[in-house]
């Protein structure tokens, strides 16, 4: 074999190795991003539980302050206002961004330029400790009956088919519960979590703020 032939064989083998490794590396990357996303939500839920414990066992969206009525502010559908309310407990806005979310980018602080463009997670306006398994927050890449949920206040319809879109965790998503736990779900288990959240008891509303 000539030197050129040897080099060609080495090049072909190198290409084949790369082609075989890339899918495996992509899978590993997605798994790492999903784990980081779960970790983000766990830290977020700890911060919310601390805030709740310091404020009469109420979450920020349920608490009316003398100079800043958080309920009214979050009702304007600006998700970032809610997260600014718990900024002392969160300490950094970086955890509000999922590493797999290519539609938003992490913020460096809660003041200058902080907006919904820095947030990857929705939060519920109606979750309370009364129902520990109610969904408190989660990945915001949601679709209903195949249609992507738009930013703003999303009123969960009585009949629905919730699912995660493909672009973030491959139709798998993460939700945080009122008891502080975090679950990885697919569409079926997400829908079951909504239905079973209140043990069959009706709730007046089930509104999620999508950034």
Backbone bond lengths (Angstrom), bond angles and torsions (degrees), N, CA, C in turn:
res aa  C-N    CA-C-N  psi(-1)  N-CA   C-N-CA  omega(-1)  CA-C   N-CA-C  phi
1 X - - - 1.464 - - 1.521 110.25 -
2 X 1.309 114.13 138.83 1.463 118.55 178.77 1.522 109.91 -80.90
3 X 1.301 115.50 165.49 1.469 120.98 178.99 1.519 110.72 -59.81
4 X 1.316 116.89 -40.08 1.478 120.96 -179.48 1.519 110.14 -62.38
5 X 1.349 116.73 -42.80 1.461 120.16 -179.78 1.531 111.15 -63.78
6 X 1.311 116.99 -39.70 1.467 120.96 177.82 1.517 110.81 -62.96
7 X 1.342 115.73 -43.72 1.472 120.12 179.54 1.530 111.17 -63.92
8 X 1.331 116.78 -38.28 1.467 120.86 178.40 1.523 109.85 -63.59
9 X 1.347 116.87 -44.50 1.460 120.59 -179.99 1.527 110.66 -62.39
10 X 1.329 116.45 -43.03 1.468 120.64 178.36 1.526 110.65 -61.39
11 X 1.339 116.38 -41.15 1.462 120.51 -179.48 1.523 110.75 -65.06
12 X 1.346 116.64 -42.66 1.470 121.02 179.85 1.520 110.41 -63.67
13 X 1.336 116.45 -43.68 1.465 120.36 178.55 1.522 110.76 -62.05
14 X 1.332 116.88 -41.56 1.467 121.22 179.66 1.526 110.79 -61.77
15 X 1.341 116.55 -42.45 1.473 120.96 178.76 1.516 110.31 -63.12
16 X 1.330 117.48 -43.49 1.465 121.69 -179.87 1.529 111.00 -63.09
17 X 1.329 116.01 -40.70 1.466 119.95 178.11 1.522 110.84 -62.01
18 X 1.333 115.95 -43.68 1.468 120.43 178.99 1.520 110.55 -62.35
19 X 1.350 116.67 -44.57 1.464 120.84 -179.51 1.522 111.58 -61.88
20 X 1.318 117.02 -34.07 1.462 121.15 179.48 1.528 111.97 -77.35
21 X 1.330 116.83 -33.59 1.458 120.83 -176.06 1.527 113.26 -80.22
22 X 1.325 117.71 -34.11 1.471 121.27 -174.42 1.526 112.73 -55.69
23 X 1.357 119.70 -50.13 1.469 118.79 178.90 1.524 112.83 -58.65
24 X 1.336 116.56 -41.07 1.459 120.23 179.75 1.522 111.00 -64.73
25 X 1.334 116.20 -40.01 1.467 120.20 178.86 1.523 111.02 -66.56
26 X 1.333 116.52 -37.50 1.465 120.44 178.04 1.523 111.21 -64.24
27 X 1.320 116.08 -41.67 1.464 120.58 178.19 1.530 110.10 -62.75
28 X 1.321 116.16 -44.62 1.470 120.87 179.73 1.532 111.03 -63.24
29 X 1.331 115.86 -39.30 1.460 119.77 179.38 1.521 110.99 -64.99
30 X 1.332 116.95 -44.14 1.462 120.70 179.38 1.519 111.31 -62.61
31 X 1.326 115.63 -40.59 1.463 119.81 179.00 1.515 110.77 -63.37
32 X 1.332 116.92 -43.24 1.464 121.41 179.35 1.527 110.78 -63.34
33 X 1.331 116.99 -40.80 1.464 120.93 179.31 1.522 110.84 -65.77
34 X 1.336 116.36 -39.39 1.464 119.60 179.76 1.530 110.97 -66.63
35 X 1.330 116.80 -38.42 1.463 120.97 177.54 1.523 110.41 -65.10
36 X 1.340 116.78 -41.46 1.463 120.83 178.04 1.516 110.64 -64.23
37 X 1.328 116.44 -37.22 1.462 121.24 178.59 1.532 110.28 -63.94
38 X 1.339 116.89 -43.04 1.463 121.20 177.00 1.524 109.55 -60.92
39 X 1.320 116.61 -43.10 1.459 120.97 179.45 1.526 111.14 -62.65
40 X 1.339 116.42 -39.75 1.469 120.20 176.72 1.522 111.04 -58.24
41 X 1.332 115.88 -49.42 1.466 120.21 -177.20 1.527 111.48 -65.40
42 X 1.330 117.08 -34.99 1.464 119.70 177.96 1.526 110.32 -63.90
43 X 1.339 116.83 -42.76 1.467 120.39 178.46 1.532 110.91 -67.22
44 X 1.326 115.53 -39.01 1.464 119.95 178.25 1.528 110.44 -62.56
45 X 1.326 116.90 -43.85 1.458 120.39 -178.23 1.525 112.01 -68.01
46 X 1.330 117.23 -34.55 1.465 120.18 174.34 1.527 109.72 -62.02
47 X 1.328 116.09 -43.51 1.469 120.47 178.87 1.530 110.98 -61.96
48 X 1.329 116.66 -41.94 1.466 120.34 179.76 1.528 111.49 -66.35
49 X 1.331 116.50 -38.33 1.459 119.72 179.20 1.539 110.49 -67.15
50 X 1.325 116.67 -37.67 1.465 120.29 176.73 1.521 109.68 -63.80
51 X 1.347 116.68 -45.69 1.466 120.82 179.49 1.526 109.88 -60.52
52 X 1.312 115.82 -43.62 1.462 121.06 -179.89 1.528 110.87 -61.32
53 X 1.333 116.35 -43.87 1.463 119.78 -179.83 1.512 113.35 -63.90
54 X 1.320 115.98 -28.02 1.462 120.45 179.96 1.525 113.21 -87.70
55 X 1.328 116.81 -5.34 1.465 119.96 -173.41 1.530 112.22 -134.57
56 X 1.306 115.67 54.18 1.456 120.83 172.77 1.508 115.05 65.10
57 X 1.336 117.42 31.53 1.478 122.03 178.78 1.523 112.53 59.19
58 X 1.318 115.81 35.42 1.462 120.96 176.39 1.521 109.34 -125.65
59 X 1.322 115.09 141.10 1.459 120.04 174.85 1.526 109.49 -75.08
60 X 1.347 118.47 161.83 1.465 120.55 -177.34 1.523 114.09 -55.31
61 X 1.335 118.01 -35.91 1.467 119.91 -177.38 1.522 112.28 -71.34
62 X 1.338 117.06 -8.26 1.467 120.97 179.59 1.520 112.15 -108.99
63 X 1.326 116.07 -0.57 1.466 119.97 -169.19 1.521 111.47 -108.13
64 X 1.315 117.10 125.55 1.466 122.23 178.39 1.520 109.71 -101.87
65 X 1.321 116.90 115.28 1.459 121.83 178.48 1.529 109.90 -95.94
66 X 1.308 116.20 156.89 1.459 120.60 -177.53 1.524 111.39 -60.42
67 X 1.326 117.07 -44.91 1.459 120.99 -175.12 1.525 113.55 -101.60
68 X 1.315 117.05 -7.37 1.464 119.18 -177.34 1.523 109.58 -154.96
69 X 1.300 117.16 95.99 1.457 120.57 -178.87 1.524 109.49 -79.79
70 X 1.323 115.09 100.04 1.454 120.89 -175.01 1.521 111.72 -61.05
71 X 1.334 116.80 -34.82 1.460 119.94 -179.96 1.529 111.22 -58.65
72 X 1.324 116.79 -42.54 1.461 120.71 -179.46 1.525 111.18 -69.79
73 X 1.338 115.85 -38.67 1.458 119.63 -178.64 1.523 111.47 -65.95
74 X 1.333 116.85 -45.39 1.454 119.23 179.29 1.519 110.98 -69.20
75 X 1.317 116.39 -25.44 1.448 119.79 176.99 1.519 113.10 -66.81
76 X 1.336 116.79 -13.92 1.456 120.22 178.71 1.524 111.70 -80.90
77 X 1.339 116.46 -1.18 1.474 125.06 177.13 1.528 112.83 77.42
78 X 1.329 118.34 8.51 1.460 120.86 174.95 1.524 108.92 -86.70
79 X 1.313 117.35 102.53 1.462 121.39 -175.22 1.524 111.98 -64.12
80 X 1.328 117.71 -34.67 1.459 120.02 -174.70 1.519 112.43 -62.10
81 X 1.347 118.31 -27.55 1.462 122.05 179.29 1.533 109.91 -62.47
82 X 1.321 115.81 -42.00 1.462 120.93 178.73 1.520 110.80 -60.39
83 X 1.336 116.48 -47.24 1.461 120.03 -176.95 1.525 111.34 -69.71
84 X 1.336 117.79 -30.16 1.463 119.71 175.04 1.525 110.98 -64.45
85 X 1.323 116.64 -32.44 1.459 120.99 -179.58 1.522 111.92 -61.22
86 X 1.333 117.15 -33.43 1.468 120.93 -178.93 1.535 111.25 -105.62
87 X 1.325 116.78 24.08 1.463 120.51 -176.44 1.528 112.60 -62.41
88 X 1.335 118.02 -32.80 1.470 119.87 179.18 1.520 111.05 -65.32
89 X 1.324 116.11 -36.86 1.460 120.31 -179.51 1.533 111.40 -78.61
90 X 1.324 117.28 -34.31 1.463 120.81 -179.81 1.527 111.57 -76.52
91 X 1.313 116.61 -32.29 1.475 125.53 179.80 1.533 113.80 68.87
92 X 1.335 118.64 -35.56 1.465 121.06 178.37 1.528 110.06 -143.23
93 X 1.337 117.84 139.89 1.465 120.12 178.53 1.525 112.96 -79.63
94 X 1.335 117.02 -4.48 1.457 120.21 -176.23 1.521 111.40 -59.32
95 X 1.350 117.71 -35.51 1.462 120.71 -178.04 1.525 113.37 -72.62
96 X 1.332 117.08 -8.30 1.466 120.04 177.32 1.523 111.87 -81.42
97 X 1.324 116.31 -2.72 1.467 120.50 -179.31 1.517 110.01 -112.20
98 X 1.338 116.35 124.92 1.458 121.36 175.82 1.532 108.75 -79.00
99 X 1.329 118.98 132.38 1.471 120.66 -178.23 1.522 113.64 -63.10
100 X 1.336 117.53 -18.25 1.464 120.76 179.24 1.523 112.55 -91.60
101 X 1.324 117.01 -2.68 1.465 121.95 -177.70 1.526 109.81 -86.57
102 X 1.320 116.33 107.39 1.471 121.08 -179.55 1.522 112.29 -90.89
103 X 1.338 116.93 -2.26 1.466 120.46 -179.07 1.519 112.64 -95.47
104 X 1.321 116.94 -5.51 1.463 120.62 176.94 1.526 108.35 -136.88
105 X 1.323 116.34 174.66 1.455 120.06 -178.85 1.528 108.71 -141.69
106 X 1.335 118.02 149.96 1.463 120.25 -176.65 1.522 112.41 -70.58
107 X 1.328 115.23 147.14 1.458 121.23 177.11 1.526 109.39 -96.81
108 X 1.312 115.95 158.09 1.465 120.83 179.10 1.521 112.02 -96.61
109 X 1.353 116.98 -20.77 1.459 119.83 177.45 1.524 108.96 -155.82
110 X 1.349 115.44 170.49 1.460 120.84 -176.39 1.530 112.74 -90.24
111 X 1.303 118.12 2.72 1.458 120.63 -173.91 1.525 111.75 -108.23
112 X 1.304 117.26 -78.07 1.461 122.16 -172.13 1.526 111.03 -71.67
113 X 1.338 115.52 115.84 1.448 120.54 174.27 1.515 116.44 76.01
114 X 1.325 118.19 -0.43 1.465 120.44 -178.33 1.520 110.34 -67.21
115 X 1.345 116.75 129.94 1.466 120.81 -176.53 1.523 109.68 -155.12
116 X 1.331 115.77 -176.62 1.462 120.64 178.24 1.528 112.16 -63.29
117 X 1.331 117.33 -19.29 1.461 121.06 178.95 1.523 112.51 -69.19
118 X 1.340 116.73 -9.44 1.469 121.46 -179.99 1.524 112.58 -103.52
119 X 1.345 117.23 8.64 1.460 120.69 -170.11 1.533 110.67 -122.64
120 X 1.333 115.44 136.52 1.466 121.39 179.96 1.526 113.01 -111.10
121 X 1.342 117.35 0.07 1.459 119.80 -171.00 1.530 112.28 -125.67
122 X 1.332 115.24 138.95 1.465 120.79 173.24 1.526 108.68 -85.04
123 X 1.333 116.70 166.22 1.461 120.94 170.27 1.519 108.77 -139.00
124 X 1.315 115.83 155.50 1.459 121.49 -177.77 1.523 110.63 -94.00
125 X 1.318 116.05 137.64 1.463 121.00 176.78 1.522 112.40 -83.47
126 X 1.320 117.96 -11.99 1.465 120.90 -169.61 1.524 114.58 -119.38
127 X 1.323 118.09 2.15 1.457 120.61 -178.65 1.525 110.80 -74.63
128 X 1.336 115.41 138.51 1.466 121.55 178.08 1.521 109.10 -141.95
129 X 1.331 116.05 159.77 1.461 121.17 179.79 1.521 112.69 -63.30
130 X 1.311 116.59 -16.53 1.461 120.20 178.82 1.518 111.04 -56.02
131 X 1.330 115.33 -33.39 1.459 121.53 178.46 1.526 108.49 -122.45
132 X 1.331 117.48 91.66 1.475 121.26 -174.44 1.520 114.39 -58.68
133 X 1.348 117.66 -23.83 1.455 119.98 -177.61 1.532 113.25 -97.25
134 X 1.337 116.88 11.24 1.459 118.53 172.08 1.521 109.29 -70.60
135 X 1.321 116.74 145.92 1.456 121.34 -179.63 1.530 109.16 -74.96
136 X 1.325 115.85 126.44 1.466 121.62 -178.29 1.528 111.40 -96.93
137 X 1.339 116.78 -41.23 1.462 121.14 -179.07 1.520 109.37 -160.02
138 X 1.318 116.35 176.60 1.462 118.90 -179.73 1.521 112.36 169.11
139 X 1.322 115.57 178.53 1.467 120.91 177.17 1.524 109.70 -56.80
140 X 1.334 116.37 139.30 1.465 119.15 -175.37 1.530 113.97 -93.10
141 X 1.337 118.13 2.33 1.469 119.84 -179.29 1.526 110.40 -85.67
142 X 1.338 114.32 70.24 1.455 122.04 -175.67 1.522 111.79 -102.76
143 X 1.322 114.84 151.98 1.456 121.37 173.58 1.530 108.12 -133.81
144 X 1.326 116.66 143.96 1.460 122.45 176.39 1.513 108.39 -119.40
145 X 1.324 115.48 122.28 1.465 120.99 -177.26 1.528 111.22 51.81
146 X 1.351 115.46 37.41 1.464 120.92 176.28 1.508 115.26 86.54
147 X 1.339 118.52 -2.14 1.469 122.04 -177.73 1.525 109.42 -108.75
148 X 1.325 116.83 127.43 1.468 122.77 -179.03 1.521 110.38 -59.65
149 X 1.330 116.76 131.21 1.461 121.89 177.95 1.520 109.22 -71.93
150 X 1.332 116.80 131.90 1.462 121.80 -176.88 1.537 110.62 -85.22
151 X 1.340 117.45 158.40 1.463 120.58 176.24 1.520 111.59 -60.84
152 X 1.332 116.11 149.98 1.454 121.49 -178.88 1.515 110.35 121.44
153 X 1.324 116.53 -166.76 1.459 121.05 178.87 1.518 109.43 -82.19
154 X 1.304 115.38 118.20 1.458 122.31 -178.46 1.523 108.92 -101.79
155 X 1.332 116.60 114.87 1.454 121.98 176.87 1.521 108.68 -89.60
156 X 1.318 115.51 111.28 1.454 120.45 -176.46 1.525 109.72 -64.34
157 X 1.342 118.88 119.00 1.460 121.27 -178.35 1.518 111.80 -69.64
158 X 1.343 115.85 155.81 1.468 120.59 -179.26 1.521 111.08 -61.53
159 X 1.311 116.44 -41.89 1.466 120.91 175.80 1.521 107.30 -109.71
160 X 1.302 115.76 123.58 1.452 118.76 -172.95 1.514 110.66 -150.76
161 X 1.307 115.00 161.88 1.459 121.79 171.49 1.519 106.90 -135.81
162 X 1.321 114.81 86.89 1.461 120.92 -177.95 1.527 110.71 -77.36
163 X 1.310 115.43 144.98 1.467 120.57 176.83 1.516 108.29 -154.05
164 X 1.331 115.24 162.18 1.450 121.14 173.22 1.521 108.80 -94.15
165 X 1.312 116.79 142.94 1.463 119.64 176.11 1.529 109.55 -75.71
166 X 1.308 116.30 167.91 1.459 122.30 -171.47 1.521 113.57 -75.14
167 X 1.343 117.36 -31.37 1.464 119.26 -160.88 1.523 115.76 -69.49
168 X 1.311 120.00 -15.65 1.469 118.72 -173.17 1.533 112.58 -102.35
169 X 1.320 117.33 -66.09 1.464 120.54 -178.00 1.527 112.31 -120.16
170 X 1.325 116.69 23.31 1.456 119.56 177.65 1.513 113.61 67.10
171 X 1.337 116.60 51.08 1.464 123.76 178.82 1.530 113.22 64.29
172 X 1.320 115.45 22.31 1.457 122.95 169.67 1.522 106.31 -120.79
173 X 1.326 117.28 139.13 1.452 119.44 -178.09 1.514 111.72 -138.72
174 X 1.328 116.04 170.50 1.458 122.30 -177.35 1.523 110.33 -118.29
175 X 1.327 115.91 138.78 1.464 121.37 176.45 1.524 109.42 -130.39
176 X 1.329 116.09 143.64 1.455 122.32 174.45 1.519 108.83 -103.16
177 X 1.320 116.50 141.94 1.455 121.78 -176.32 1.532 110.70 -106.28
178 X 1.335 115.66 164.96 1.461 121.01 -178.34 1.522 112.45 -63.83
179 X 1.340 117.81 -23.01 1.465 119.99 178.52 1.526 112.25 -83.57
180 X 1.346 117.20 1.79 1.452 121.31 177.57 1.513 114.77 95.99
181 X 1.333 117.97 -8.16 1.461 121.04 -179.28 1.520 110.97 -79.95
182 X 1.340 116.28 165.69 1.463 123.07 178.76 1.525 108.15 -129.76
183 X 1.329 115.97 137.71 1.465 121.18 -179.30 1.521 110.38 -126.26
184 X 1.323 116.06 141.76 1.456 121.81 169.46 1.520 107.19 -93.17
185 X 1.326 116.61 130.32 1.463 119.86 -174.24 1.528 111.29 -135.30
186 X 1.332 113.80 156.60 1.454 121.13 165.20 1.521 106.95 -105.91
187 X 1.316 117.96 -178.11 1.459 120.74 -175.31 1.516 113.79 -55.19
188 X 1.331 117.77 -47.00 1.460 121.08 -177.09 1.518 111.89 -62.87
189 X 1.332 116.69 -45.30 1.456 119.02 -178.67 1.529 111.90 -72.66
190 X 1.318 116.97 -27.52 1.462 120.39 174.69 1.516 110.30 -65.17
191 X 1.323 116.98 -45.84 1.460 120.85 178.20 1.526 111.25 -63.64
192 X 1.323 117.02 -39.29 1.460 120.80 178.25 1.520 111.12 -64.74
193 X 1.334 116.28 -37.76 1.465 120.44 179.50 1.522 110.93 -63.22
194 X 1.325 116.86 -37.30 1.467 120.95 178.06 1.522 110.29 -67.11
195 X 1.328 116.44 -45.80 1.461 121.63 -176.36 1.532 111.44 -66.79
196 X 1.329 116.21 -40.30 1.466 120.65 -174.00 1.520 113.88 -89.55
197 X 1.318 117.29 -0.68 1.468 120.80 -172.21 1.519 113.35 -60.21
198 X 1.329 117.63 -35.88 1.463 121.10 -174.98 1.517 112.85 -112.13
199 X 1.330 116.44 17.96 1.473 121.15 179.36 1.525 112.59 54.29
200 X 1.315 114.89 36.63 1.462 119.39 176.98 1.508 114.90 88.32
201 X 1.326 117.96 -11.85 1.470 120.47 179.24 1.516 109.67 -75.53
202 X 1.340 118.04 134.86 1.466 120.02 -179.11 1.522 111.82 -71.33
203 X 1.314 116.67 145.90 1.459 121.82 171.97 1.526 107.88 -115.20
204 X 1.326 115.26 149.54 1.460 119.21 -175.55 1.524 111.15 -62.05
205 X 1.318 115.51 -43.83 1.456 120.80 -178.55 1.517 109.03 -144.58
206 X 1.311 115.27 161.60 1.468 120.22 173.39 1.518 105.41 -142.30
207 X 1.357 115.67 87.29 1.458 121.50 -172.00 1.519 109.83 -111.21
208 X 1.318 115.24 132.14 1.458 121.31 176.84 1.525 108.38 -116.35
209 X 1.333 117.17 136.26 1.459 121.63 176.96 1.521 108.26 -95.20
210 X 1.323 116.11 115.37 1.456 123.02 -178.45 1.515 109.52 -96.90
211 X 1.339 119.90 120.44 1.471 120.46 -178.90 1.522 112.58 -72.03
